[in-house]
Amino acid sequence: MNVVYIVTMVLLGAAFLMTTARLVRGPSSFDRIMALDVMAVLLVSGIAVHSVFWGEPAYAALLLVVSMLGFVGSVSAARLAGARKEKRT
């Protein structure tokens, strides 16, 4: 089980780094918004894997808070970017 935990965390870390690259290099604001949304999902996944491995059910509240903040943040950013695009045209 230790190997599975380590491999999972390494893969989540690699995905987080690639998503960070997309966040920095993204050609449009929608790419950056999607990168932030994917980062939130990866963070929730990492916390869930850590919680299951260590047997800590106390992280459930943290999972809910991070997932709600990720959802509200991405919806708000997409709405703001959409409003800016409508003003330009």
C-alpha positions as CSV (number, residue, x, y, z in Angstrom):
1,M,0.0,0.0,0.0
2,N,2.9,2.3,0.6
3,V,4.0,2.0,-3.0
4,V,0.6,2.9,-4.3
5,Y,0.4,5.9,-2.1
6,I,3.8,7.2,-3.2
7,V,3.1,6.6,-6.9
8,T,-0.3,8.3,-6.6
9,M,1.2,11.3,-4.9
10,V,4.0,11.6,-7.4
11,L,1.5,11.4,-10.3
12,L,-0.7,14.1,-8.7
13,G,2.4,16.2,-8.1
14,A,3.4,15.9,-11.8
15,A,-0.1,16.8,-12.9
16,F,0.0,19.8,-10.6
17,L,3.3,20.9,-12.1
18,M,2.0,20.5,-15.7
19,T,-1.1,22.4,-14.8
20,T,1.0,25.2,-13.2
21,A,2.8,25.4,-16.6
22,R,-0.5,25.8,-18.4
23,L,-1.5,28.5,-15.8
24,V,1.6,30.5,-16.5
25,R,1.8,29.9,-20.3
26,G,-1.9,29.9,-21.1
27,P,-2.6,31.9,-24.2
28,S,-6.1,32.9,-23.1
29,S,-7.9,33.7,-19.9
30,F,-10.1,30.7,-20.3
31,D,-7.0,28.4,-20.3
32,R,-5.9,29.9,-17.1
33,I,-9.4,29.5,-15.5
34,M,-9.5,25.9,-16.5
35,A,-6.0,25.4,-15.1
36,L,-7.1,26.8,-11.7
37,D,-10.1,24.5,-11.8
38,V,-7.9,21.5,-12.5
39,M,-5.6,22.6,-9.7
40,A,-8.5,22.6,-7.3
41,V,-9.5,19.1,-8.4
42,L,-5.9,17.9,-8.0
43,L,-5.7,19.4,-4.5
44,V,-8.9,17.7,-3.5
45,S,-7.7,14.4,-4.9
46,G,-4.4,14.7,-3.0
47,I,-6.1,15.5,0.2
48,A,-8.5,12.5,-0.3
49,V,-5.7,10.1,-1.0
50,H,-3.8,11.3,2.0
51,S,-6.9,11.0,4.2
52,V,-7.6,7.5,3.1
53,F,-4.0,6.4,3.5
54,W,-3.6,7.7,7.0
55,G,-7.2,6.8,8.0
56,E,-8.1,10.4,9.0
57,P,-11.8,11.1,8.5
58,A,-11.3,14.6,9.8
59,Y,-10.2,15.8,6.4
60,A,-13.7,15.5,5.1
61,A,-14.6,19.0,6.1
62,L,-11.4,20.3,4.4
63,L,-12.4,18.4,1.2
64,L,-15.8,20.1,1.2
65,V,-14.4,23.6,1.7
66,V,-11.7,23.3,-0.9
67,S,-14.0,21.8,-3.5
68,M,-16.6,24.5,-2.8
69,L,-14.0,27.3,-3.1
70,G,-12.7,25.7,-6.3
71,F,-16.2,25.6,-7.8
72,V,-17.2,29.1,-6.8
73,G,-13.9,30.5,-7.9
74,S,-13.9,28.9,-11.3
75,V,-17.5,29.9,-12.0
76,S,-16.8,33.5,-10.8
77,A,-13.7,33.8,-13.0
78,A,-15.5,32.4,-16.0
79,R,-18.4,34.7,-15.5
80,L,-16.0,37.7,-15.2
81,A,-14.0,36.7,-18.3
82,G,-17.3,36.2,-20.2
83,A,-18.4,39.7,-19.2
84,R,-15.1,41.2,-20.3
85,K,-15.4,39.5,-23.7
86,E,-18.9,40.8,-24.2
87,K,-17.8,44.4,-23.5
88,R,-15.0,44.2,-26.1
89,T,-17.3,43.1,-29.0
